[in-house]
Amino acid sequence: MDVNNDGQNELICGWSTGKLQIRKEINGDIIQEIELNVQISKLVIADLNNSGKKQIACFLENGEVIGYE
């Protein structure tokens, strides 16, 4: 998924530590990192609001769902 519209795909990583990372696919460098402090159970990448663009839904162990565009 090209998160930052630079023409290159990025990797979206969710960790059991609650860390959400966006990394460059080509070399693994971290572009952005968010500390959620709750275990991430699942990540879903889809057009969730019919905007024509993909969003990230982050499902946490405590039942919270956080969305990112």
PDB file of N, H, CA, C and O in Angstrom:
ATOM      1  N   MET A   1       0.842  -1.169   0.000  1.00  0.00           N
ATOM      2  CA  MET A   1       0.000   0.000   0.000  1.00  0.00           C
ATOM      3  C   MET A   1       0.893   1.241   0.000  1.00  0.00           C
ATOM      4  O   MET A   1       1.805   1.344   0.820  1.00  0.00           O
ATOM      5  N   ASP A   2       0.646   2.160  -0.891  1.00  0.00           N
ATOM      6  H   ASP A   2      -0.095   2.076  -1.557  1.00  0.00           H
ATOM      7  CA  ASP A   2       1.411   3.401  -0.964  1.00  0.00           C
ATOM      8  C   ASP A   2       0.778   4.422  -0.017  1.00  0.00           C
ATOM      9  O   ASP A   2      -0.132   5.154  -0.407  1.00  0.00           O
ATOM     10  N   VAL A   3       1.250   4.467   1.198  1.00  0.00           N
ATOM     11  H   VAL A   3       1.989   3.872   1.514  1.00  0.00           H
ATOM     12  CA  VAL A   3       0.659   5.298   2.249  1.00  0.00           C
ATOM     13  C   VAL A   3       0.927   6.781   2.030  1.00  0.00           C
ATOM     14  O   VAL A   3       0.040   7.606   2.244  1.00  0.00           O
ATOM     15  N   ASN A   4       2.126   7.124   1.611  1.00  0.00           N
ATOM     16  H   ASN A   4       2.847   6.453   1.437  1.00  0.00           H
ATOM     17  CA  ASN A   4       2.510   8.533   1.510  1.00  0.00           C
ATOM     18  C   ASN A   4       2.547   9.069   0.082  1.00  0.00           C
ATOM     19  O   ASN A   4       3.108  10.135  -0.172  1.00  0.00           O
ATOM     20  N   ASN A   5       1.947   8.327  -0.846  1.00  0.00           N
ATOM     21  H   ASN A   5       1.492   7.461  -0.640  1.00  0.00           H
ATOM     22  CA  ASN A   5       1.815   8.760  -2.250  1.00  0.00           C
ATOM     23  C   ASN A   5       3.149   9.121  -2.908  1.00  0.00           C
ATOM     24  O   ASN A   5       3.239  10.090  -3.662  1.00  0.00           O
ATOM     25  N   ASP A   6       4.186   8.323  -2.610  1.00  0.00           N
ATOM     26  H   ASP A   6       4.113   7.536  -1.997  1.00  0.00           H
ATOM     27  CA  ASP A   6       5.488   8.563  -3.230  1.00  0.00           C
ATOM     28  C   ASP A   6       5.764   7.610  -4.391  1.00  0.00           C
ATOM     29  O   ASP A   6       6.856   7.606  -4.960  1.00  0.00           O
ATOM     30  N   GLY A   7       4.752   6.797  -4.735  1.00  0.00           N
ATOM     31  H   GLY A   7       3.865   6.801  -4.273  1.00  0.00           H
ATOM     32  CA  GLY A   7       4.913   5.856  -5.844  1.00  0.00           C
ATOM     33  C   GLY A   7       5.528   4.532  -5.435  1.00  0.00           C
ATOM     34  O   GLY A   7       5.701   3.650  -6.277  1.00  0.00           O
ATOM     35  N   GLN A   8       5.867   4.369  -4.150  1.00  0.00           N
ATOM     36  H   GLN A   8       5.726   5.085  -3.467  1.00  0.00           H
ATOM     37  CA  GLN A   8       6.447   3.126  -3.651  1.00  0.00           C
ATOM     38  C   GLN A   8       5.587   2.596  -2.509  1.00  0.00           C
ATOM     39  O   GLN A   8       5.067   3.363  -1.699  1.00  0.00           O
ATOM     40  N   ASN A   9       5.446   1.276  -2.457  1.00  0.00           N
ATOM     41  H   ASN A   9       5.868   0.652  -3.115  1.00  0.00           H
ATOM     42  CA  ASN A   9       4.629   0.663  -1.414  1.00  0.00           C
ATOM     43  C   ASN A   9       5.333   0.689  -0.068  1.00  0.00           C
ATOM     44  O   ASN A   9       6.559   0.621   0.021  1.00  0.00           O
ATOM     45  N   GLU A  10       4.521   0.791   0.974  1.00  0.00           N
ATOM     46  H   GLU A  10       3.526   0.847   0.902  1.00  0.00           H
ATOM     47  CA  GLU A  10       5.012   0.709   2.333  1.00  0.00           C
ATOM     48  C   GLU A  10       4.400  -0.514   3.013  1.00  0.00           C
ATOM     49  O   GLU A  10       3.363  -1.021   2.585  1.00  0.00           O
ATOM     50  N   LEU A  11       5.051  -0.977   4.071  1.00  0.00           N
ATOM     51  H   LEU A  11       5.893  -0.565   4.419  1.00  0.00           H
ATOM     52  CA  LEU A  11       4.545  -2.083   4.880  1.00  0.00           C
ATOM     53  C   LEU A  11       3.892  -1.512   6.130  1.00  0.00           C
ATOM     54  O   LEU A  11       4.428  -0.595   6.752  1.00  0.00           O
ATOM     55  N   ILE A  12       2.748  -2.046   6.493  1.00  0.00           N
ATOM     56  H   ILE A  12       2.312  -2.791   5.987  1.00  0.00           H
ATOM     57  CA  ILE A  12       2.064  -1.664   7.722  1.00  0.00           C
ATOM     58  C   ILE A  12       2.271  -2.806   8.708  1.00  0.00           C
ATOM     59  O   ILE A  12       1.878  -3.940   8.433  1.00  0.00           O
ATOM     60  N   CYS A  13       2.884  -2.520   9.854  1.00  0.00           N
ATOM     61  H   CYS A  13       3.204  -1.599  10.077  1.00  0.00           H
ATOM     62  CA  CYS A  13       3.217  -3.550  10.837  1.00  0.00           C
ATOM     63  C   CYS A  13       2.540  -3.233  12.164  1.00  0.00           C
ATOM     64  O   CYS A  13       2.672  -2.125  12.685  1.00  0.00           O
ATOM     65  N   GLY A  14       1.824  -4.196  12.705  1.00  0.00           N
ATOM     66  H   GLY A  14       1.717  -5.096  12.282  1.00  0.00           H
ATOM     67  CA  GLY A  14       1.214  -4.075  14.024  1.00  0.00           C
ATOM     68  C   GLY A  14       1.828  -5.109  14.944  1.00  0.00           C
ATOM     69  O   GLY A  14       1.870  -6.292  14.607  1.00  0.00           O
ATOM     70  N   TRP A  15       2.303  -4.679  16.095  1.00  0.00           N
ATOM     71  H   TRP A  15       2.268  -3.718  16.368  1.00  0.00           H
ATOM     72  CA  TRP A  15       3.028  -5.557  17.009  1.00  0.00           C
ATOM     73  C   TRP A  15       2.220  -5.823  18.272  1.00  0.00           C
ATOM     74  O   TRP A  15       1.363  -5.025  18.649  1.00  0.00           O
ATOM     75  N   SER A  16       2.495  -6.939  18.916  1.00  0.00           N
ATOM     76  H   SER A  16       3.192  -7.588  18.609  1.00  0.00           H
ATOM     77  CA  SER A  16       1.812  -7.300  20.161  1.00  0.00           C
ATOM     78  C   SER A  16       2.142  -6.322  21.288  1.00  0.00           C
ATOM     79  O   SER A  16       1.451  -6.294  22.306  1.00  0.00           O
ATOM     80  N   THR A  17       3.182  -5.528  21.113  1.00  0.00           N
ATOM     81  H   THR A  17       3.743  -5.551  20.285  1.00  0.00           H
ATOM     82  CA  THR A  17       3.561  -4.522  22.104  1.00  0.00           C
ATOM     83  C   THR A  17       2.700  -3.267  22.004  1.00  0.00           C
ATOM     84  O   THR A  17       2.783  -2.384  22.858  1.00  0.00           O
ATOM     85  N   GLY A  18       1.870  -3.189  20.958  1.00  0.00           N
ATOM     86  H   GLY A  18       1.803  -3.907  20.265  1.00  0.00           H
ATOM     87  CA  GLY A  18       1.043  -2.010  20.739  1.00  0.00           C
ATOM     88  C   GLY A  18       1.673  -1.011  19.798  1.00  0.00           C
ATOM     89  O   GLY A  18       1.162   0.096  19.624  1.00  0.00           O
ATOM     90  N   LYS A  19       2.776  -1.395  19.193  1.00  0.00           N
ATOM     91  H   LYS A  19       3.191  -2.294  19.334  1.00  0.00           H
ATOM     92  CA  LYS A  19       3.454  -0.514  18.259  1.00  0.00           C
ATOM     93  C   LYS A  19       2.853  -0.691  16.860  1.00  0.00           C
ATOM     94  O   LYS A  19       2.694  -1.817  16.390  1.00  0.00           O
ATOM     95  N   LEU A  20       2.523   0.412  16.204  1.00  0.00           N
ATOM     96  H   LEU A  20       2.652   1.327  16.586  1.00  0.00           H
ATOM     97  CA  LEU A  20       2.070   0.412  14.815  1.00  0.00           C
ATOM     98  C   LEU A  20       3.135   1.134  14.010  1.00  0.00           C
ATOM     99  O   LEU A  20       3.462   2.286  14.293  1.00  0.00           O
ATOM    100  N   GLN A  21       3.680   0.451  13.000  1.00  0.00           N
ATOM    101  H   GLN A  21       3.415  -0.486  12.770  1.00  0.00           H
ATOM    102  CA  GLN A  21       4.754   1.037  12.205  1.00  0.00           C
ATOM    103  C   GLN A  21       4.389   1.038  10.725  1.00  0.00           C
ATOM    104  O   GLN A  21       3.734   0.128  10.216  1.00  0.00           O
ATOM    105  N   ILE A  22       4.840   2.097  10.057  1.00  0.00           N
ATOM    106  H   ILE A  22       5.372   2.835  10.470  1.00  0.00           H
ATOM    107  CA  ILE A  22       4.800   2.151   8.597  1.00  0.00           C
ATOM    108  C   ILE A  22       6.254   2.158   8.156  1.00  0.00           C
ATOM    109  O   ILE A  22       7.040   3.011   8.567  1.00  0.00           O
ATOM    110  N   ARG A  23       6.601   1.180   7.303  1.00  0.00           N
ATOM    111  H   ARG A  23       5.962   0.487   6.969  1.00  0.00           H
ATOM    112  CA  ARG A  23       7.989   1.012   6.878  1.00  0.00           C
ATOM    113  C   ARG A  23       8.089   1.042   5.353  1.00  0.00           C
ATOM    114  O   ARG A  23       7.150   0.658   4.655  1.00  0.00           O
ATOM    115  N   LYS A  24       9.209   1.491   4.855  1.00  0.00           N
ATOM    116  H   LYS A  24       9.971   1.803   5.423  1.00  0.00           H
ATOM    117  CA  LYS A  24       9.473   1.420   3.425  1.00  0.00           C
ATOM    118  C   LYS A  24       9.607  -0.041   3.031  1.00  0.00           C
ATOM    119  O   LYS A  24      10.361  -0.786   3.658  1.00  0.00           O
ATOM    120  N   GLU A  25       8.886  -0.458   2.003  1.00  0.00           N
ATOM    121  H   GLU A  25       8.274   0.147   1.493  1.00  0.00           H
ATOM    122  CA  GLU A  25       8.950  -1.848   1.553  1.00  0.00           C
ATOM    123  C   GLU A  25      10.333  -2.189   1.006  1.00  0.00           C
ATOM    124  O   GLU A  25      10.806  -3.313   1.172  1.00  0.00           O
ATOM    125  N   ILE A  26      10.968  -1.244   0.368  1.00  0.00           N
ATOM    126  H   ILE A  26      10.583  -0.331   0.234  1.00  0.00           H
ATOM    127  CA  ILE A  26      12.227  -1.497  -0.321  1.00  0.00           C
ATOM    128  C   ILE A  26      13.389  -1.812   0.630  1.00  0.00           C
ATOM    129  O   ILE A  26      14.265  -2.610   0.294  1.00  0.00           O
ATOM    130  N   ASN A  27      13.400  -1.174   1.843  1.00  0.00           N
ATOM    131  H   ASN A  27      12.690  -0.526   2.116  1.00  0.00           H
ATOM    132  CA  ASN A  27      14.535  -1.398   2.736  1.00  0.00           C
ATOM    133  C   ASN A  27      14.154  -1.569   4.220  1.00  0.00           C
ATOM    134  O   ASN A  27      15.026  -1.813   5.053  1.00  0.00           O
ATOM    135  N   GLY A  28      12.873  -1.443   4.551  1.00  0.00           N
ATOM    136  H   GLY A  28      12.164  -1.245   3.874  1.00  0.00           H
ATOM    137  CA  GLY A  28      12.418  -1.646   5.920  1.00  0.00           C
ATOM    138  C   GLY A  28      12.573  -0.454   6.843  1.00  0.00           C
ATOM    139  O   GLY A  28      12.242  -0.547   8.025  1.00  0.00           O
ATOM    140  N   ASP A  29      13.073   0.676   6.328  1.00  0.00           N
ATOM    141  H   ASP A  29      13.342   0.751   5.368  1.00  0.00           H
ATOM    142  CA  ASP A  29      13.216   1.870   7.162  1.00  0.00           C
ATOM    143  C   ASP A  29      11.854   2.310   7.696  1.00  0.00           C
ATOM    144  O   ASP A  29      10.854   2.255   6.980  1.00  0.00           O
ATOM    145  N   ILE A  30      11.821   2.742   8.944  1.00  0.00           N
ATOM    146  H   ILE A  30      12.633   2.787   9.525  1.00  0.00           H
ATOM    147  CA  ILE A  30      10.581   3.208   9.566  1.00  0.00           C
ATOM    148  C   ILE A  30      10.272   4.623   9.094  1.00  0.00           C
ATOM    149  O   ILE A  30      11.104   5.523   9.206  1.00  0.00           O
ATOM    150  N   ILE A  31       9.055   4.809   8.562  1.00  0.00           N
ATOM    151  H   ILE A  31       8.379   4.078   8.472  1.00  0.00           H
ATOM    152  CA  ILE A  31       8.582   6.129   8.137  1.00  0.00           C
ATOM    153  C   ILE A  31       7.816   6.788   9.280  1.00  0.00           C
ATOM    154  O   ILE A  31       7.975   7.979   9.549  1.00  0.00           O
ATOM    155  N   GLN A  32       6.985   5.992   9.944  1.00  0.00           N
ATOM    156  H   GLN A  32       6.856   5.025   9.725  1.00  0.00           H
ATOM    157  CA  GLN A  32       6.186   6.510  11.057  1.00  0.00           C
ATOM    158  C   GLN A  32       5.965   5.393  12.063  1.00  0.00           C
ATOM    159  O   GLN A  32       5.845   4.223  11.701  1.00  0.00           O
ATOM    160  N   GLU A  33       5.914   5.776  13.332  1.00  0.00           N
ATOM    161  H   GLU A  33       6.011   6.727  13.626  1.00  0.00           H
ATOM    162  CA  GLU A  33       5.690   4.802  14.399  1.00  0.00           C
ATOM    163  C   GLU A  33       4.746   5.416  15.420  1.00  0.00           C
ATOM    164  O   GLU A  33       4.917   6.562  15.835  1.00  0.00           O
ATOM    165  N   ILE A  34       3.741   4.634  15.822  1.00  0.00           N
ATOM    166  H   ILE A  34       3.601   3.702  15.486  1.00  0.00           H
ATOM    167  CA  ILE A  34       2.764   5.082  16.810  1.00  0.00           C
ATOM    168  C   ILE A  34       2.743   4.060  17.940  1.00  0.00           C
ATOM    169  O   ILE A  34       2.672   2.857  17.689  1.00  0.00           O
ATOM    170  N   GLU A  35       2.805   4.532  19.181  1.00  0.00           N
ATOM    171  H   GLU A  35       2.863   5.510  19.384  1.00  0.00           H
ATOM    172  CA  GLU A  35       2.720   3.667  20.359  1.00  0.00           C
ATOM    173  C   GLU A  35       1.289   3.692  20.878  1.00  0.00           C
ATOM    174  O   GLU A  35       0.827   4.726  21.360  1.00  0.00           O
ATOM    175  N   LEU A  36       0.585   2.573  20.787  1.00  0.00           N
ATOM    176  H   LEU A  36       0.961   1.733  20.396  1.00  0.00           H
ATOM    177  CA  LEU A  36      -0.791   2.492  21.253  1.00  0.00           C
ATOM    178  C   LEU A  36      -0.906   1.921  22.659  1.00  0.00           C
ATOM    179  O   LEU A  36      -1.956   2.055  23.288  1.00  0.00           O
ATOM    180  N   ASN A  37       0.144   1.290  23.165  1.00  0.00           N
ATOM    181  H   ASN A  37       0.997   1.181  22.654  1.00  0.00           H
ATOM    182  CA  ASN A  37       0.218   0.732  24.517  1.00  0.00           C
ATOM    183  C   ASN A  37      -0.834  -0.333  24.811  1.00  0.00           C
ATOM    184  O   ASN A  37      -1.070  -0.659  25.974  1.00  0.00           O
ATOM    185  N   VAL A  38      -1.462  -0.872  23.786  1.00  0.00           N
ATOM    186  H   VAL A  38      -1.270  -0.607  22.841  1.00  0.00           H
ATOM    187  CA  VAL A  38      -2.395  -1.993  23.904  1.00  0.00           C
ATOM    188  C   VAL A  38      -2.077  -2.932  22.750  1.00  0.00           C
ATOM    189  O   VAL A  38      -1.803  -2.480  21.639  1.00  0.00           O
ATOM    190  N   GLN A  39      -2.111  -4.230  23.005  1.00  0.00           N
ATOM    191  H   GLN A  39      -2.334  -4.597  23.908  1.00  0.00           H
ATOM    192  CA  GLN A  39      -1.781  -5.210  21.969  1.00  0.00           C
ATOM    193  C   GLN A  39      -2.678  -5.039  20.749  1.00  0.00           C
ATOM    194  O   GLN A  39      -3.895  -4.898  20.873  1.00  0.00           O
ATOM    195  N   ILE A  40      -2.066  -5.052  19.577  1.00  0.00           N
ATOM    196  H   ILE A  40      -1.078  -5.166  19.476  1.00  0.00           H
ATOM    197  CA  ILE A  40      -2.800  -4.970  18.318  1.00  0.00           C
ATOM    198  C   ILE A  40      -3.220  -6.382  17.935  1.00  0.00           C
ATOM    199  O   ILE A  40      -2.379  -7.273  17.816  1.00  0.00           O
ATOM    200  N   SER A  41      -4.517  -6.587  17.741  1.00  0.00           N
ATOM    201  H   SER A  41      -5.200  -5.863  17.838  1.00  0.00           H
ATOM    202  CA  SER A  41      -5.046  -7.903  17.400  1.00  0.00           C
ATOM    203  C   SER A  41      -5.115  -8.124  15.899  1.00  0.00           C
ATOM    204  O   SER A  41      -4.862  -9.226  15.412  1.00  0.00           O
ATOM    205  N   LYS A  42      -5.462  -7.057  15.160  1.00  0.00           N
ATOM    206  H   LYS A  42      -5.668  -6.162  15.556  1.00  0.00           H
ATOM    207  CA  LYS A  42      -5.655  -7.222  13.724  1.00  0.00           C
ATOM    208  C   LYS A  42      -5.546  -5.871  13.036  1.00  0.00           C
ATOM    209  O   LYS A  42      -5.919  -4.842  13.600  1.00  0.00           O
ATOM    210  N   LEU A  43      -5.030  -5.882  11.811  1.00  0.00           N
ATOM    211  H   LEU A  43      -4.727  -6.717  11.352  1.00  0.00           H
ATOM    212  CA  LEU A  43      -5.016  -4.711  10.942  1.00  0.00           C
ATOM    213  C   LEU A  43      -5.832  -5.033   9.696  1.00  0.00           C
ATOM    214  O   LEU A  43      -5.713  -6.118   9.127  1.00  0.00           O
ATOM    215  N   VAL A  44      -6.656  -4.085   9.281  1.00  0.00           N
ATOM    216  H   VAL A  44      -6.753  -3.204   9.743  1.00  0.00           H
ATOM    217  CA  VAL A  44      -7.426  -4.241   8.054  1.00  0.00           C
ATOM    218  C   VAL A  44      -7.136  -3.020   7.191  1.00  0.00           C
ATOM    219  O   VAL A  44      -7.223  -1.884   7.656  1.00  0.00           O
ATOM    220  N   ILE A  45      -6.792  -3.265   5.932  1.00  0.00           N
ATOM    221  H   ILE A  45      -6.721  -4.188   5.554  1.00  0.00           H
ATOM    222  CA  ILE A  45      -6.535  -2.186   4.988  1.00  0.00           C
ATOM    223  C   ILE A  45      -7.555  -2.328   3.864  1.00  0.00           C
ATOM    224  O   ILE A  45      -7.535  -3.299   3.109  1.00  0.00           O
ATOM    225  N   ALA A  46      -8.450  -1.339   3.766  1.00  0.00           N
ATOM    226  H   ALA A  46      -8.467  -0.550   4.380  1.00  0.00           H
ATOM    227  CA  ALA A  46      -9.528  -1.398   2.776  1.00  0.00           C
ATOM    228  C   ALA A  46     -10.139  -0.009   2.644  1.00  0.00           C
ATOM    229  O   ALA A  46      -9.874   0.883   3.449  1.00  0.00           O
ATOM    230  N   ASP A  47     -10.959   0.156   1.617  1.00  0.00           N
ATOM    231  H   ASP A  47     -11.175  -0.569   0.962  1.00  0.00           H
ATOM    232  CA  ASP A  47     -11.722   1.392   1.458  1.00  0.00           C
ATOM    233  C   ASP A  47     -12.946   1.280   2.363  1.00  0.00           C
ATOM    234  O   ASP A  47     -14.000   0.806   1.939  1.00  0.00           O
ATOM    235  N   LEU A  48     -12.801   1.710   3.588  1.00  0.00           N
ATOM    236  H   LEU A  48     -11.944   2.095   3.933  1.00  0.00           H
ATOM    237  CA  LEU A  48     -13.827   1.514   4.609  1.00  0.00           C
ATOM    238  C   LEU A  48     -14.955   2.539   4.538  1.00  0.00           C
ATOM    239  O   LEU A  48     -16.040   2.294   5.065  1.00  0.00           O
ATOM    240  N   ASN A  49     -14.720   3.675   3.900  1.00  0.00           N
ATOM    241  H   ASN A  49     -13.839   3.874   3.472  1.00  0.00           H
ATOM    242  CA  ASN A  49     -15.743   4.717   3.848  1.00  0.00           C
ATOM    243  C   ASN A  49     -16.163   5.086   2.427  1.00  0.00           C
ATOM    244  O   ASN A  49     -16.738   6.150   2.198  1.00  0.00           O
ATOM    245  N   ASN A  50     -15.872   4.199   1.476  1.00  0.00           N
ATOM    246  H   ASN A  50     -15.406   3.334   1.662  1.00  0.00           H
ATOM    247  CA  ASN A  50     -16.245   4.386   0.060  1.00  0.00           C
ATOM    248  C   ASN A  50     -15.722   5.696  -0.526  1.00  0.00           C
ATOM    249  O   ASN A  50     -16.409   6.343  -1.317  1.00  0.00           O
ATOM    250  N   SER A  51     -14.521   6.083  -0.142  1.00  0.00           N
ATOM    251  H   SER A  51     -13.963   5.557   0.500  1.00  0.00           H
ATOM    252  CA  SER A  51     -13.913   7.317  -0.638  1.00  0.00           C
ATOM    253  C   SER A  51     -13.067   7.086  -1.886  1.00  0.00           C
ATOM    254  O   SER A  51     -12.635   8.041  -2.532  1.00  0.00           O
ATOM    255  N   GLY A  52     -12.829   5.817  -2.223  1.00  0.00           N
ATOM    256  H   GLY A  52     -13.179   5.042  -1.698  1.00  0.00           H
ATOM    257  CA  GLY A  52     -11.934   5.510  -3.332  1.00  0.00           C
ATOM    258  C   GLY A  52     -10.487   5.366  -2.893  1.00  0.00           C
ATOM    259  O   GLY A  52      -9.626   5.036  -3.709  1.00  0.00           O
ATOM    260  N   LYS A  53     -10.200   5.610  -1.607  1.00  0.00           N
ATOM    261  H   LYS A  53     -10.899   5.878  -0.944  1.00  0.00           H
ATOM    262  CA  LYS A  53      -8.861   5.472  -1.044  1.00  0.00           C
ATOM    263  C   LYS A  53      -8.909   4.460   0.090  1.00  0.00           C
ATOM    264  O   LYS A  53      -9.928   4.321   0.768  1.00  0.00           O
ATOM    265  N   LYS A  54      -7.801   3.755   0.291  1.00  0.00           N
ATOM    266  H   LYS A  54      -6.974   3.868  -0.260  1.00  0.00           H
ATOM    267  CA  LYS A  54      -7.743   2.762   1.351  1.00  0.00           C
ATOM    268  C   LYS A  54      -7.430   3.421   2.691  1.00  0.00           C
ATOM    269  O   LYS A  54      -6.664   4.381   2.762  1.00  0.00           O
ATOM    270  N   GLN A  55      -8.031   2.893   3.740  1.00  0.00           N
ATOM    271  H   GLN A  55      -8.654   2.113   3.682  1.00  0.00           H
ATOM    272  CA  GLN A  55      -7.768   3.324   5.098  1.00  0.00           C
ATOM    273  C   GLN A  55      -7.239   2.125   5.884  1.00  0.00           C
ATOM    274  O   GLN A  55      -7.339   0.979   5.447  1.00  0.00           O
ATOM    275  N   ILE A  56      -6.675   2.421   7.054  1.00  0.00           N
ATOM    276  H   ILE A  56      -6.594   3.352   7.409  1.00  0.00           H
ATOM    277  CA  ILE A  56      -6.166   1.383   7.950  1.00  0.00           C
ATOM    278  C   ILE A  56      -7.053   1.354   9.185  1.00  0.00           C
ATOM    279  O   ILE A  56      -7.247   2.376   9.842  1.00  0.00           O
ATOM    280  N   ALA A  57      -7.589   0.184   9.498  1.00  0.00           N
ATOM    281  H   ALA A  57      -7.432  -0.647   8.964  1.00  0.00           H
ATOM    282  CA  ALA A  57      -8.325  -0.011  10.750  1.00  0.00           C
ATOM    283  C   ALA A  57      -7.468  -0.896  11.639  1.00  0.00           C
ATOM    284  O   ALA A  57      -7.046  -1.980  11.236  1.00  0.00           O
ATOM    285  N   CYS A  58      -7.220  -0.427  12.840  1.00  0.00           N
ATOM    286  H   CYS A  58      -7.563   0.454  13.168  1.00  0.00           H
ATOM    287  CA  CYS A  58      -6.381  -1.128  13.795  1.00  0.00           C
ATOM    288  C   CYS A  58      -7.266  -1.602  14.947  1.00  0.00           C
ATOM    289  O   CYS A  58      -7.823  -0.791  15.686  1.00  0.00           O
ATOM    290  N   PHE A  59      -7.389  -2.920  15.091  1.00  0.00           N
ATOM    291  H   PHE A  59      -6.936  -3.579  14.490  1.00  0.00           H
ATOM    292  CA  PHE A  59      -8.220  -3.514  16.139  1.00  0.00           C
ATOM    293  C   PHE A  59      -7.325  -3.875  17.319  1.00  0.00           C
ATOM    294  O   PHE A  59      -6.344  -4.604  17.167  1.00  0.00           O
ATOM    295  N   LEU A  60      -7.670  -3.362  18.490  1.00  0.00           N
ATOM    296  H   LEU A  60      -8.467  -2.770  18.614  1.00  0.00           H
ATOM    297  CA  LEU A  60      -6.862  -3.570  19.682  1.00  0.00           C
ATOM    298  C   LEU A  60      -7.470  -4.644  20.571  1.00  0.00           C
ATOM    299  O   LEU A  60      -8.666  -4.926  20.504  1.00  0.00           O
ATOM    300  N   GLU A  61      -6.626  -5.234  21.400  1.00  0.00           N
ATOM    301  H   GLU A  61      -5.654  -5.005  21.454  1.00  0.00           H
ATOM    302  CA  GLU A  61      -7.039  -6.315  22.294  1.00  0.00           C
ATOM    303  C   GLU A  61      -8.146  -5.894  23.264  1.00  0.00           C
ATOM    304  O   GLU A  61      -8.948  -6.727  23.687  1.00  0.00           O
ATOM    305  N   ASN A  62      -8.193  -4.617  23.616  1.00  0.00           N
ATOM    306  H   ASN A  62      -7.541  -3.941  23.272  1.00  0.00           H
ATOM    307  CA  ASN A  62      -9.191  -4.128  24.571  1.00  0.00           C
ATOM    308  C   ASN A  62     -10.540  -3.806  23.913  1.00  0.00           C
ATOM    309  O   ASN A  62     -11.444  -3.301  24.577  1.00  0.00           O
ATOM    310  N   GLY A  63     -10.679  -4.095  22.608  1.00  0.00           N
ATOM    311  H   GLY A  63      -9.944  -4.506  22.068  1.00  0.00           H
ATOM    312  CA  GLY A  63     -11.936  -3.870  21.896  1.00  0.00           C
ATOM    313  C   GLY A  63     -12.000  -2.568  21.129  1.00  0.00           C
ATOM    314  O   GLY A  63     -12.933  -2.354  20.355  1.00  0.00           O
ATOM    315  N   GLU A  64     -11.029  -1.695  21.328  1.00  0.00           N
ATOM    316  H   GLU A  64     -10.271  -1.869  21.958  1.00  0.00           H
ATOM    317  CA  GLU A  64     -10.999  -0.421  20.599  1.00  0.00           C
ATOM    318  C   GLU A  64     -10.670  -0.660  19.138  1.00  0.00           C
ATOM    319  O   GLU A  64      -9.954  -1.599  18.792  1.00  0.00           O
ATOM    320  N   VAL A  65     -11.212   0.216  18.273  1.00  0.00           N
ATOM    321  H   VAL A  65     -11.794   0.979  18.553  1.00  0.00           H
ATOM    322  CA  VAL A  65     -10.864   0.221  16.857  1.00  0.00           C
ATOM    323  C   VAL A  65     -10.424   1.642  16.525  1.00  0.00           C
ATOM    324  O   VAL A  65     -11.143   2.607  16.785  1.00  0.00           O
ATOM    325  N   ILE A  66      -9.233   1.753  15.948  1.00  0.00           N
ATOM    326  H   ILE A  66      -8.649   0.970  15.737  1.00  0.00           H
ATOM    327  CA  ILE A  66      -8.688   3.056  15.580  1.00  0.00           C
ATOM    328  C   ILE A  66      -8.499   3.071  14.074  1.00  0.00           C
ATOM    329  O   ILE A  66      -7.960   2.123  13.504  1.00  0.00           O
ATOM    330  N   GLY A  67      -8.941   4.141  13.429  1.00  0.00           N
ATOM    331  H   GLY A  67      -9.379   4.911  13.893  1.00  0.00           H
ATOM    332  CA  GLY A  67      -8.818   4.250  11.983  1.00  0.00           C
ATOM    333  C   GLY A  67      -7.841   5.327  11.578  1.00  0.00           C
ATOM    334  O   GLY A  67      -7.721   6.359  12.239  1.00  0.00           O
ATOM    335  N   TYR A  68      -7.134   5.076  10.471  1.00  0.00           N
ATOM    336  H   TYR A  68      -7.231   4.237   9.934  1.00  0.00           H
ATOM    337  CA  TYR A  68      -6.167   6.027   9.920  1.00  0.00           C
ATOM    338  C   TYR A  68      -6.400   6.156   8.425  1.00  0.00           C
ATOM    339  O   TYR A  68      -6.667   5.164   7.747  1.00  0.00           O
ATOM    340  N   GLU A  69      -6.301   7.378   7.908  1.00  0.00           N
ATOM    341  H   GLU A  69      -6.084   8.184   8.459  1.00  0.00           H
ATOM    342  CA  GLU A  69      -6.389   7.589   6.467  1.00  0.00           C
ATOM    343  C   GLU A  69      -5.014   7.819   5.906  1.00  0.00           C
ATOM    344  O   GLU A  69      -4.864   8.019   4.700  1.00  0.00           O
TER     345      GLU A  69
END
